[in-house]
Amino acid sequence: MKYLIIGLGNIGADYSGTRHNIGFDITEALVEEMGGSWKDGRFGRMADCKFRGRNIHILQPDTFMNLSGKAAKFWLKKLGVSNDRMLIITDDLNIPLGKLRLKTKGGSGGHNGLKSMEMELGNSNYPRLRVGIGSAFSKGQQVDFVLGRWSDEEINVLEDVIPRAVKGIQKFCYLPVGQVMTELNR
């Protein structure tokens, strides 16, 4: 069985360490945990890993957040992976910092990366792991907050969140999705 795990983020040093790049941070940790290595490929960096008899393809799109659906569409087709075996990892400011939410489908919630997925795939029926970044920003400061760097306090929270997300992603690849949702969403 094949799985495609896509961490959303923006490429370049200016975006490294920002809240919007939590998908990249989690996929970095996932590849390290699974002993994989990154290779440059079409539409981004790809790591191919084996886990419990499954082929896990992990992608960090280089299309920037707003066009990440192009990368997902290309790799789904090229690898022959169905939507239900693709997992998108993204930030969510509507979820408190430190919380994880796994859903099998749903709207974009205003997230440009998920809007791109919906547009390119023609539907919103794909699993996504939404990682709470909180909403500690003043009115009109949403973009600055999302593209801002983590505070020291937030980094302490991430030291727990990232390993939980990695374990959840691994479970997504071999357990029924409902069971994984129950574990991650509490």
HELIX and SHEET records of a PDB file:
HELIX    1   1 ARG A   19  ASN A   21  5                                   3    
HELIX    2   2 ILE A   22  GLU A   33  1                                  12    
HELIX    3   3 MET A   65  LEU A   67  5                                   3    
HELIX    4   4 SER A   68  LEU A   79  1                                  12    
HELIX    5   5 ASN A   83  ARG A   85  5                                   3    
HELIX    6   6 ASN A  112  LEU A  121  1                                  10    
HELIX    7   7 GLN A  142  VAL A  146  1                                   5    
HELIX    8   8 ASP A  152  PHE A  172  1                                  21    
HELIX    9   9 VAL A  177  LEU A  184  1                                   8    
SHEET    1   A 7 LYS A  39  GLY A  41  0                                        
SHEET    2   A 7 GLY A  44  PHE A  51 -1                                        
SHEET    3   A 7 ARG A  54  PRO A  61 -1                                        
SHEET    4   A 7 LYS A   2  GLY A   7  1                                        
SHEET    5   A 7 MET A  86  ASP A  92  1                                        
SHEET    6   A 7 ARG A 128  GLY A 132  1                                        
SHEET    7   A 7 LEU A 100  LYS A 103 -1                                        
END                                                                             
